[in-house]
Amino acid sequence: MNAFLSLSFLLFFLAESNLLAQERPAPSGPMGAIGGLAGFGPQVPTLSYEGSHIAESESGNSGPVVNENSLGISMPVFKSEKETVSLALSGSTLHFCEELTLDSGTTVPNDFYKAEAGLQYSRRLEEKGKSFGLRGTVGYAGDKINDRTQSFNFIANYSFPGSEGGQWVTMLYISNNGPFGAYVPIPGFFYMHRTPAFTGLFGLPLLSMQWTPVNPWAFSFSLFGTTVKTEAAYGAMEQIQFFTGLGFKQQKFLLSNRVEEKDRYTIEEKNAEIGFRKPLYENVFSEFKAGYVFDRTNFIGQGLTDKDGGSIALDQSYYFKWSARVMIK
């Protein structure tokens, strides 16, 4: 559960219109890549946990052990025929087992924290297929929990039917810690096209495709901002599903002692993995991954690739991840 843009609730609006009836991967799969730390999933009380461990690099030169843990809960607090109000709370810790010193001479902290509280409102309009929603989160994302590491996200969307059963979604997003910059309103749109074997979301700044040509095979690709993920899976999710995938992501944090207000500490990496998903009980779902993380860079700057504040390249290494969700129906 990384704090990228929290757009997962847009998928809920489409699901409410029966446009996402096609089976989807679990939230930590490709479609989950466009969720956020306090992203909203199923509209039932849901408790989720994810833990990851990146081992020390094989060379032992520049690549310390990294441990990350996150916990979240989301629940509807009001629901009627046309309206839904949901609440989400979440937190995570990211720990480097040794200090890192950037090429600028800056030594960065070992520990980073994220905490968010979010509220979402959605409403289906009288006109068939139309809906709108609002979602906001407030919290912290940095090396300390104080006023210099406060973060917020706000997104509004409006959805209406397109031609041949498709759906248009327009949206407006603003954040002080988003992948496109701080305090910059970001407009966007996408069009959703669905067939029995294919679901595609095409637009800006979002691209997502799911293809199930022959059961039980499934292929997925998603791109949103600085998150890219592709996956090939085999098996039924209600029994056991095996998958392999490639990905790219950035995590951004606010340093409490930063000189420039818009500077962000960015952790960037690519990964290749294999894993499986399996329900443990009727309402408990688990996922295990193992793989390699590579092209790792940590840097300070104001943009997507700005490294004016210094950077350090970390060696490739292997990692393990385990996650679980409990859905209370």
Buried (B, 14 or more C-beta within 10 A) or exposed (E): BBBBBBBBBBBBBBBBBEBBEBBBBBBBBBBBBBBBBBBBBBBEBBBBBBBBBBBBBEEEEEBBBBEBBBBBBBBBEEEEEEEBBBBBBBBBBBBBEEEBEBEEEBEBBBEBBBBBBBBBBBBBEEEEBBBBBBBBBBBBBBBBBEEBBBBBBBBBBBBBBBEEEBBBBBBEBBBBBBBBBBEEEBEBBBBBBBEEEBBBBBBEBBBBBBBBEEEBEBBBBBBBBBBBBBBBBEBEBEEEBBBBBBBBBBBBBBBBEBEEEBBBBBBBBBBEBEBBBBBEEEEEBBBBBEBEBBEBBBBBBBEBEBBEBBBBEBBBBBBBBBBBBBBEE
